[in-house]
Amino acid sequence: MAFKVNLCTNESPALPWDGRNKHFVMKKRVDFTQAANQLAQNEIMALFDVPAGVLVEEVLMNVVTADADVSDVDIGSFTTAEAAISADGFMDGADISSTGLKRDLAGETYSRQDQAAGYMGTSDWIVGFTNKDADTLNGAVIDFYVVCVDLR
């Protein structure tokens, strides 16, 4: 399925200047009240480009403004050709109907809760966000955080 919204266009990740084995965090705020960012059920938003050789240990959401109607969203990995690698590998069924920090749930493919290391692609890939709820996501403001290690 193609990305409905691609927030990676004309962007590149800010990586540590001195490279290998450095931890870093990518952050992006998305305002879903803006019409261009709204997602209907099963629509996908490309959030972050991730270069090959960069390990994503965890993806977190800080729901600044909740969308009371939406309680089922996923965060996962996608190829640059927009195909799912694991569409819900970081979060599956996360609830954004209340504010606060949301992190991976036990049982996810890349879950730190289950001692998984995260995900590192052998080629560039994308962190994607999917609205799985039947209601359109149109009321939330969310800060997304991607915790990474540069292993190139």
Secondary structure, 3 states (H helix, E strand, C coil): CCCCEECCCCCCCCCCCCCCCEEEEEEEEEECCCHHHCECCCCEEEEEEECCCEEEEEEEEEEEECCCCCCCEEEEEEECCCCEEEEEEEEEEECCCCCEEECCCCCCCCCHHHCCCCECCCCCEEEEEEECCCCCECCCEEEEEEEEEECC
